Amino acid sequence: MHETMLETTVTYSIDYQGKRCTVEHVPARVCQETGEARFAPETVERIQAQIQGGSPPDRVLEMPVFDFARSPAQLQ
């Protein structure tokens, strides 16, 4: 299989200390066939520093959460 990588930016999400964190405009190499994103080591270090650094986020979003394991009868 021949992978075709595209240099682009992506939105990266991770759970940190029980909270979902999102970092936008992250440089990545993305496989056009599989959608897999690969990050340079420096990029990963910067993501970790931003999330763990204690600086305030640029904005905060409220996000609905659904439990897939909940039975259909419980949905009504």
N, C-alpha and C positions, 0 to 999 in steps of 0.2 A: 504494500500500500504506500503510495506516495503522498506525504503530508504537504499541504500548501499552507504555509504560515503567513499571516497578515499582521503587520504592526498596526496596532490600534489602541484605543483606550476602552476600559470596561468598568463596570460598577462591581465592587468586591464587597461581599457581606460575610461577617463572621460573628459567632457568639463569643462574648467576652464578659466574664463575671456575671453571667445570668442575663445579659442584655444583648440584643442584636445590634451590631454596629455595621454601618455601611460607609464605604469610602468610594467616592466618585472620581471619575477621570483618571483611573489607574492605568499606566502604560503596560501593555501586555502583547505577547505574540499569541494569536488565536488561530487554531487549526480551522480552516474553512470547511473541512469535511466533518469533523467531530464536535467543533465548538469548544474544545478544551483550551483553556487559557494557561499560558506559561509566563512566569514573572522572573525578572532578573533578581538576584540576591539583594541588591541595593533597594529594589522596590519593596520587597518583603520586609526588610529592616525598617524602611520608612513607614510602611503601613503599621507595623507593630509599635513604632515610636509614637505615631499619631494617636493610636487607640489607647496605649498604656501611659502616654505622657501626661495625662491630666489636663491638657488644654481643652477649653470648651469646644464643642462641635460647631460647625458652621450653621447648622439648623437641626431641629429635632422633629421627627415625623411620628404621628400616631399610626399604628398598624394593627389591623384586625388579625386575630389568630384563630384558626379553625383546627379542631382535633379530628383527624381522619378516623381514629379508632372509635369515635363515638358512634353508637348504632343509629341506623335510620329512624327508629322509633323515638329516640331521644331528641331528634331534630324537630319534632312537631310540638 
